[in-house]
Amino acid sequence: QVQLVESGGGLVQPGGSLRLSCTTSGRIDGINTMAWYRQGTGKERELVAAITRGGQTNYADSVKGRFTISRDSAKNTVYLQMNSLIPEDTAVYYCNADIWALRRLNNYWGQGSQVTVSS
C-alpha cells in the first residue's frame, strides 16, 4: 500500500526557516507530479508548490521567492524549503503526489505536518 509521510514541521519565529520532507513507501512504479498544499484554521486547502517529473515548478504567489520545492527521484521524496516565514504561513502542510502503482495512476495525500510561525 502506498503511503506518504511528512516530517520537518514545528514552531518557528517569524523570519525563520523550516524544511519539510515527504517520503513515500509501498510498491511504486513511478511518480508524476508531487506537490505541497496547506490548510490554515478556518481556511480552504490551497496549493503551495508543485514539481513535475521533469522538474518544472510552480508556486502560489504568496510564497514565491521564499519557498523552494525540490524532489529526489531516486528516493521518491519531495522537499519544501521555507524561508522568511511569516505568521500567515501557519497551517497544516500536506504532501500530495500522483503515483503509479500496480499499473494504476492514483492521487495520494500525506497525513499533514503542522507549521506554526509565531514569536
JOQUIHU-V396599 format. One record per residue. N is the residue number from 1. RES is the residue in one letter. SS is DSSP state (a for helix, b for strand, c for the rest). OMEGA is omega as a letter, one per 20 degrees, with the letter a starting at -180 (999 if undefined). D_FIRST is the distance of its C-alpha to the first C-alpha in Angstrom with 1 decimal. Layout:
n = <N	N>
res = <RES	RES>
ss = <SS	SS>
omega = <OMEGA	OMEGA>
d_first = <D_FIRST	D_FIRST>
//
This chain:
n = <1	2	3	4	5	6	7	8	9	10	11	12	13	14	15	16	17	18	19	20	21	22	23	24	25	26	27	28	29	30	31	32	33	34	35	36	37	38	39	40	41	42	43	44	45	46	47	48	49	50	51	52	53	54	55	56	57	58	59	60	61	62	63	64	65	66	67	68	69	70	71	72	73	74	75	76	77	78	79	80	81	82	83	84	85	86	87	88	89	90	91	92	93	94	95	96	97	98	99	100	101	102	103	104	105	106	107	108	109	110	111	112	113	114	115	116	117	118	119>
res = <Q	V	Q	L	V	E	S	G	G	G	L	V	Q	P	G	G	S	L	R	L	S	C	T	T	S	G	R	I	D	G	I	N	T	M	A	W	Y	R	Q	G	T	G	K	E	R	E	L	V	A	A	I	T	R	G	G	Q	T	N	Y	A	D	S	V	K	G	R	F	T	I	S	R	D	S	A	K	N	T	V	Y	L	Q	M	N	S	L	I	P	E	D	T	A	V	Y	Y	C	N	A	D	I	W	A	L	R	R	L	N	N	Y	W	G	Q	G	S	Q	V	T	V	S	S>
ss = <c	c	b	b	b	b	b	c	c	b	b	b	c	c	c	c	c	b	b	b	b	b	b	b	b	c	c	c	c	b	b	b	b	b	b	b	b	b	b	c	c	c	c	c	c	b	b	b	b	b	b	c	c	c	c	c	b	b	b	c	c	c	c	c	c	c	b	b	b	b	b	b	c	c	c	c	b	b	b	b	b	b	c	c	c	c	a	a	a	c	b	b	b	b	b	b	b	b	b	b	b	c	c	b	b	b	b	b	b	c	c	c	b	b	b	b	b	c	c>
omega = <a	r	r	a	r	r	r	r	r	a	r	r	r	a	a	a	r	r	r	r	r	r	a	r	a	a	a	r	r	a	r	a	r	a	r	r	r	r	r	a	r	a	r	r	a	r	r	a	r	r	a	r	a	r	r	a	r	a	r	a	a	a	a	r	r	a	r	r	r	r	r	a	r	a	a	a	r	a	r	r	a	r	r	a	r	a	r	r	r	a	r	a	a	r	r	a	r	a	r	r	a	r	r	r	r	r	a	r	r	a	r	r	a	r	r	r	a	r	999>
d_first = <0.0	3.8	6.4	10.2	12.8	16.5	19.4	23.2	24.5	27.6	31.2	33.5	37.0	38.0	38.4	35.8	32.6	29.0	26.1	22.6	19.6	16.0	13.7	10.3	7.7	5.1	6.8	8.9	12.2	14.0	14.5	17.4	18.9	17.8	19.7	20.8	22.0	24.1	25.5	28.7	30.1	31.4	30.3	27.9	24.8	26.1	25.0	26.1	25.2	23.2	23.1	22.5	21.3	25.0	25.7	27.5	27.4	28.6	29.4	30.6	34.4	34.3	32.5	34.0	35.8	34.1	30.3	28.8	25.3	24.2	21.2	20.7	19.1	19.1	16.9	14.8	16.4	18.7	21.7	24.2	27.6	29.7	33.4	36.4	34.4	36.3	35.9	34.7	31.5	30.6	27.3	23.7	21.9	18.5	16.5	15.4	14.1	14.1	11.4	11.7	8.8	10.0	13.3	12.5	13.2	11.7	12.8	10.8	12.7	13.0	14.7	18.1	20.7	24.3	27.1	30.6	33.7	36.8	40.0>
//
